[in-house]
Structure formats: structure tokens, C-alpha cells
Amino acid sequence: MSKSDKSKNRSRLNPPSDDQNVIEIDETVVCRVSERTKKAETILPNFLGNFPEIAEKVTFIKVLSNGEFEVVLNKDLMDEDNGEFEKIEEFEKRIKLILDNKTIEVNEKNLLLYMEYLKKNIEIPCHLTGSEDFDWEEQYVIGDGNKKEYEKLKKTNPSYTDTFKFLKFNGYINEADGLLVDVQRTTDRKKFTLPLSYLEATEEGSANYQLLDDYAIWFVNYQ
């Protein structure tokens, strides 16, 4: 399924407009929370203030590349492949087994433990793509950056639209970026080092896809 198709299959919570007074939220869910959430702090309080019944139920908020929002309600996560809901408690239980640790907050120790787990369980070959636009692309994807300039820069910079071959874990770890991986772009064989939390396996439903999705959810939400 393409990125555009995946986006179309998700329910979204749109920013309010003059002609938007009623929204449907019962099935609005998301699997991953974006770092861009912080950049919407000036918008979200006003928006949620208009809908207190939503604010009380919101667990996480994700800002999409087109400026729309997705939220997690009632502490549920959704498996995008089969449309089933998973309780956060069940997710946390799985992470505790991965880390063999009662504490699942993101810290250097747990990042090292998670890296060792992934090293043992990622199936090779593993091809990756961006789960969301990379930091340098933001002004072009959701801003007013010049499109021709964007296409030119994509030749020398990694893009979330690219496909990469997983090479290895970089070994550098910090709590801000999490695990870093060395990858090679399949189209021109250029190599890059990228945060793993920005990547997902190209084969949805595969073991690698689930492994990396779990990691990204954990890294973004448990800091």
C-alpha cells in the first residue's frame, strides 16, 4: 500500500475552520506520535478547548505532513494492517518482555537493550522507507518551500519517499535521536545515517514492519 493510500485509510481530526463545527471522532486513532506534535502546541489547546469531550479522551496527538491531526482515544493503539485495536497495557507488556525490564522509559540503558533485541530479530535483507518526512524536508512538505529546490536537494539528501537498504546499526546512541542506522538508498547507492524512529519497513505485515513500528511507538511516547 502506498503512503498516500495509507493516509486515505486513516480517520483524521482536522484543524477547525469557520465552516467546521461538528466532527466525528469515534474511530480516530493513530499508531505513531510525531515529534512535530510540539510544534503544534499553540494550535492544539485552542482546538481541543472547543471540544472538551475530546480533550478528556485524547491520549496522544500526531500532526500529519499536511497539517491535519490524528489522535489516540481511550488509550487504544490500532494495528493498521488488520484494523484491530490493542490496549496500551498490552503494548507495554510486550515492550517489557523485549527490554526484560520493568521500567520501559527511553533511556540509554533501554536503548542499548532495544538495539540488541533488534539486531537479533531483524530479518535481512530489510528495506526501509520514511514513516514521515525528515526534518530538512519539513519546509517543503508542509511549508512554502520551493518545489524545484526540493527536488534538487533530494538528490543529495535522504527523503522520506526514498527506499533504503538497511546496512547496520550505527552504534551511536542518545536519548534525543534514539537508535541510528546506516542505510543505502537503492536508486543511487548513496549512504546515510538516519534515526530509526523515522523509518519503517517497506513490506507491511512483515516481521520487520512490526518490529520497527513497536520501536518507533516506544521511542516517541516513552521519553
N, C-alpha and C positions, 0 to 999 in steps of 0.2 A: 504494500500500500504506500502510495506516495505521501510526502509531507502534507501536501495540500489536501489530499483525501482524508488523512488523519485529522486535520484541523476541522474539516467539514463534519466529521462524525462526532465531534465533541460539542456538548452543550456549553454555551458561553453566557457570561454575565456582562452585558455591555455597559460602558460608562453612560451616565444619564444624559439625555438631551432634552430640548424643550418639548418635544412631542412624545417623550417616553416616560410614562407614569406607572406602568404595570409591567412586571417581568415575571417569568416562570423560572423557578429555581429548584424544583423538587429533584431533578436528575442532574444538577450541575455538579460535576466532580472533576478532579484532576489527579494525575499520578505524581506530578513533579512540581516543585515550587521554584520559581525563578529567582535568581539574585536580583533581578530587576524590580522585584517587589519593593525594595527600599526606595527606589526612585519614584514610586507612586504614592509615597506617604502623604503628600499634600492633596492628592485626589481622593484616596480611599476613605478617609474619615468622613468627608462631606457626603460621599456617595452612600456609605453604609449608614450614616446618620439619617438618611431619608427612608431607610428600610430596617428599623430596629429588629424586626423578626428575623432578618437575615443575619445581622451582626452577631446575634446571640448564638447562632449555629455555625458561623464560619470558623473553621479550624486553620486553614491555610488559604492564601491567595496567590495566584500566579498571573503575572502580566504577560500577555502574548505579544508577539512581534508586531502585530498590527494595532496594539494599544488597547485591545479588549482584555477582559478579565476572565479567569476561571477560578472557582473556589472549591474547597473541600468542605462538605457539610457533615455534621454529626459524627466526626472522627472516622469517616469512611475513606478508603482508597479504592480506586477502581482498576481492575485488570483490563487494559484496553483491548487485549486480544479476544477475551470471551465475554466482556461486559459484566463480569461478576464483581461484587463488592467484597472488600476484605477489611475487617476491623483493624484499626491501628494496633490494637493489643496483639493481634496475630502477627502482624508485620514485625513488631518489636521482639516478639518471641523468636522469630526466625533470625533476626539480627543478633540477638543474644547468643544463639547457637553458633553463628558464624564467628563471633568475637570470643566466644567462651568466656563471657564477662557479663556480670550483672549490670554494669554501667555501660550504656551504649552511646554516651555523648561523644561528639567528634573531638578527639584529642590526638596527640602524636602517637601515643601507645596504640590506640584503637585503629588509627590509620595504618600503622605497621602491620597489625594483626589482619586487617582487611586486605591489605596488599598481598600478604602471604596466602590468604584464602583464595583470592582471585588468581594468583599465579598457579595454584594447584588445580583450579577448576575451569579456567577459560579454555575453550576448545580452539585449537589452531588448525587451519587459518581462521582469523577473525577479521571481518571487515566492518568498519565503523563509519558513521556519518554524524553530523552535528544534530543534537537534540534541540538546539536553539541557536540563534545567531551568536557568533563570537563577539567579544567586547568591541573590537575595532570596526565591526560591521554595523553596529547599532545605529550610527548616524545615517547610514544608507538604507537600512531596512525599515526603521520606524521614524527616521528623521527626514530632513530635506536634502541629504547629501546627493551630489551629482551622480547620476546613474552610470554615465560613461566612465567617470573616475572610479566608481565602484568596480566595474567590470575590469578595468585596468589593474587595480590593486589586487583583485582576486587571483591574478596570475602569479603573484609573488607572496601572497598571504593565504593562510588556510581559511576556507569558507565553510559555513555550516551546510552548504549544499554539496560539498565535495564528498567523495568516498575515499577512505583511507584504509591501508593495511596496518593492522596492529603489529608493532615490532617488539616492544618490550616496555616494562615499567622503567621510568627514568631513574627512580631511586631517590629523587629529591622530594621531600615531604614537608608541608607546612599546613597549619590549620586554615589559612586563608584560601589556598588553592586546592588543598587535598592531594590526591594522588595524581602525578603527572605521568603521561605515557608518550613514548616516541612512536610516531606513526609515519607512514609514507603514502603520499597521495597517489592514487592509482593511475591518474591520467598523465602525469609528468614525472613521477617518481621523486618529487621533492619531499624532503623530510621535515617534520615539525615536531615540537614538543607541546602537548596540549593538556589541559585539565581533563581528567577522565569524566568528571561530572557533567561536562558539556557534550559528551559523546554517547551514542547508543549503537548497538549492533544493527547492521542493515537487515538482517533476517529476523523479522518479527516472529515471535512464538518460539524462537530457538533458545537453547540453554544460555547462550551468551547474552541474548537480549534481556532475559530475566535477571541474570547476574548483575549486569551493568545498570539496569533500571533500579534494582534494590539498592545498589551502592549510591546512585545519584539521589534517590529519595532520602536515604540515611544521611548523606553528607550535607545536603541543603537544609534539612529540617531539624537536625540534632546538634547544631553548633551552639 
